[in-house]
Amino acid sequence: MIRKRHGIVPRNRFLVYGEVDTVILKKIELPNVLDEWKKLKSLVDWRIVRFGEINENENEMVQKFRHSKKKNKAIRLKSSLIQTC
């Protein structure tokens, strides 16, 4: 009866909290990785059809941008740590 009321089925995952003489179970919903992957793949496929695949030159530009972004973030983080000391 409790299972039906709360929608609990076998293989559900729970967080368990214990306090003195009380136990609290919290049902957690884990994402379905396969469904998420299918959604992401269909989005990528749709964008490839609409915009085409990127070529090697465009890929290099993206990688350079990402690298510079990481480098700038590291510099900002380092300078903020120096200022707090």
Secondary structure, 3 states (H helix, E strand, C coil): CHHHHHCCCCCCEEEEEEECCEEEEEEECCCCHHHHHHHHHHHHHHHHHHHCCCCHHHHHHHHHHHHHHHHHHHHHHHHHHHHHC
